[in-house]
Amino acid sequence: MKSNYLISNKWKIPGWILLCVGLIVGVFLIASEFESDILKIKVLSIYNDDAMFSDNSGFFKVLENSILDEIIAIAIIIGGLLVGFSKEKVEDEFIYKLRKDSLVWAIIFNYIVLMFSIVFIYGFTFFDVLVYNMFTPLLFFIIRFNFLKLRSSQ
């Protein structure tokens, strides 16, 4: 099966490394509420609204910010994309169907979880849910695809 959107299988291992490291460090930072000055540098902000009466509010401001959380988020996204969209060693119609079904299932399941969150979660906790929701479709897809692949090989 020829799939133009899939990349070479050799990217799967670097993808797993990036994804796992990103998830482990991300969960650690969330669980420990770790605020770090590690990697604190000046960054360009397209829009900043940190404080109501701050001089730094507005468009195109240079701020000092720790970029650790941004690096972790990018590692999770790139790692997830590499894992999710790398070819399998044997890429046939069955794997294509598993991939397609897993992707559809992940999107539907993600939006069911999001609707549940909209109804039952409020305040700044809901904002946290929206932040995590950036990663969940990709993670649900990877989990479902690998689960179905493992189950079919037994």
HELIX and SHEET records of a PDB file:
HELIX    1   1 ASN A    9  TRP A   11  5                                   3    
HELIX    2   2 LYS A   12  SER A   32  1                                  21    
HELIX    3   3 LEU A   68  GLY A   84  1                                  17    
HELIX    4   4 GLU A   93  PHE A  120  1                                  28    
HELIX    5   5 PHE A  124  TYR A  132  1                                   9    
HELIX    6   6 THR A  136  SER A  153  1                                  18    
SHEET    1   A 2 LYS A  40  ASN A  48  0                                        
SHEET    2   A 2 GLY A  58  SER A  66 -1                                        
END                                                                             
